[in-house]
């Protein structure tokens, strides 16, 4: 892959259906999970991201 993935598309306008919600995303350290976490956080939605292995004792 020669180009980097696009995480935030300028000018995108959502429907605001998730305003005042708290979202938990698993696998938010890379790939689709990261893209979703970045998009939601950019919209002002409260996001908690959990990466694989982060909860191991």
GIZI-V975605 format. One record per residue. N is the residue number from 1. NEAR is the number of other ideal C-beta (glycine too) atoms within 12 Angstrom. Layout:
# GIZI-V975605
n=N near=NEAR
n=N near=NEAR
This chain:
# GIZI-V975605
n=1 near=4
n=2 near=4
n=3 near=5
n=4 near=8
n=5 near=14
n=6 near=12
n=7 near=21
n=8 near=18
n=9 near=13
n=10 near=8
n=11 near=7
n=12 near=15
n=13 near=10
n=14 near=15
n=15 near=8
n=16 near=12
n=17 near=11
n=18 near=18
n=19 near=14
n=20 near=11
n=21 near=15
n=22 near=13
n=23 near=24
n=24 near=17
n=25 near=26
n=26 near=22
n=27 near=19
n=28 near=26
n=29 near=19
n=30 near=18
n=31 near=18
n=32 near=16
n=33 near=24
n=34 near=23
n=35 near=25
n=36 near=26
n=37 near=29
n=38 near=25
n=39 near=25
n=40 near=30
n=41 near=22
n=42 near=19
n=43 near=23
n=44 near=15
n=45 near=23
n=46 near=17
n=47 near=25
n=48 near=18
n=49 near=24
n=50 near=18
n=51 near=18
n=52 near=14
n=53 near=10
n=54 near=13
n=55 near=8
n=56 near=7
n=57 near=4
